[in-house]
């Protein structure tokens, strides 16, 4: 029998260059982005939902204003539908900010 080899898809590669912004302080996410760039990533995407959107914007601005760290490539906004604990659908705003080295 032939062995099946798994290869990384584009999606798997993109996930490694994503920073999901949550409840931590902004500088924790800035460090994550700078670390990604330091490891050779050409672009990093910040993703956030709901109340974390403003923190993601802060992180993008801090990284963008640091000399030589990153430039803003694109901003995508969307609405995601999530199910609550009691099964009702809930719409939450989301943002994806793509920064390039």
C-alpha positions as CSV (number, residue, x, y, z in Angstrom):
1,X,0.0,0.0,0.0
2,X,1.1,3.5,-0.7
3,X,1.6,5.8,2.2
4,X,-0.4,9.0,2.2
5,X,1.7,12.1,2.9
6,X,0.1,15.1,4.4
7,X,1.1,18.5,3.1
8,X,0.5,21.9,4.6
9,X,-2.3,23.8,2.9
10,X,-2.4,27.5,2.4
11,X,-5.0,27.7,5.2
12,X,-2.6,26.0,7.7
13,X,0.2,28.4,6.7
14,X,-2.1,31.5,7.1
15,X,-3.1,30.4,10.6
16,X,0.5,30.3,11.8
17,X,0.7,34.0,10.8
18,X,-2.4,35.1,12.7
19,X,-2.6,36.7,16.1
20,X,-6.0,36.3,17.8
21,X,-6.5,39.4,19.9
22,X,-8.4,38.8,23.2
23,X,-8.4,40.1,26.7
24,X,-4.6,40.5,27.4
25,X,-2.9,43.8,27.3
26,X,-2.1,45.3,23.9
27,X,1.7,45.0,24.4
28,X,1.4,41.2,24.6
29,X,-0.1,41.1,21.1
30,X,2.5,43.7,19.9
31,X,5.2,41.3,21.1
32,X,3.5,38.4,19.3
33,X,3.4,40.4,16.0
34,X,7.1,41.6,16.3
35,X,8.1,38.0,17.1
36,X,6.3,36.7,14.0
37,X,8.2,39.3,11.9
38,X,11.5,38.4,13.6
39,X,11.0,34.8,12.7
40,X,10.7,35.7,9.0
41,X,7.0,36.1,8.4
42,X,6.3,38.5,5.5
43,X,2.8,39.3,6.8
44,X,0.8,38.9,10.0
45,X,-2.9,39.1,10.4
46,X,-4.5,40.4,13.6
47,X,-8.0,39.0,14.2
48,X,-10.5,40.2,16.8
49,X,-14.2,40.0,17.6
50,X,-16.5,42.2,19.6
51,X,-15.0,44.3,22.4
52,X,-11.5,43.2,21.4
53,X,-11.7,45.1,18.1
54,X,-10.4,48.3,19.7
55,X,-7.5,46.5,21.2
56,X,-6.6,45.0,17.8
57,X,-6.6,48.5,16.3
58,X,-4.3,49.7,19.1
59,X,-1.9,46.9,18.4
60,X,-1.9,47.6,14.7
61,X,-1.2,51.3,15.3
62,X,1.7,50.5,17.8
63,X,3.3,48.1,15.3
64,X,2.8,50.5,12.4
65,X,4.3,53.4,14.2
66,X,7.4,51.5,15.3
67,X,10.2,52.3,12.9
68,X,10.8,49.4,10.4
69,X,8.3,47.0,12.0
70,X,5.3,47.0,9.8
71,X,2.9,48.6,7.4
72,X,-0.8,48.3,7.0
73,X,-1.9,46.2,4.0
74,X,-5.6,45.7,4.5
75,X,-8.5,45.8,6.9
76,X,-11.4,43.4,6.5
77,X,-14.6,43.8,8.6
78,X,-17.4,41.2,8.9
79,X,-20.2,40.0,11.1
80,X,-20.0,36.4,12.5
81,X,-22.9,34.5,13.8
82,X,-22.2,32.6,17.0
83,X,-24.6,30.4,19.0
84,X,-25.3,31.3,22.6
85,X,-25.4,28.8,25.4
86,X,-29.2,28.5,25.1
87,X,-28.9,27.9,21.3
88,X,-29.9,31.3,20.0
89,X,-27.9,32.9,17.2
90,X,-25.9,36.0,18.1
91,X,-24.2,38.3,15.6
92,X,-20.8,39.6,16.5
93,X,-18.6,42.1,14.7
94,X,-15.2,41.0,13.6
95,X,-12.1,42.6,12.1
96,X,-8.9,41.2,10.4
97,X,-6.0,43.6,10.0
98,X,-3.2,42.5,7.8
99,X,0.3,44.0,8.5
100,X,3.3,43.4,6.2
101,X,7.0,43.7,7.1
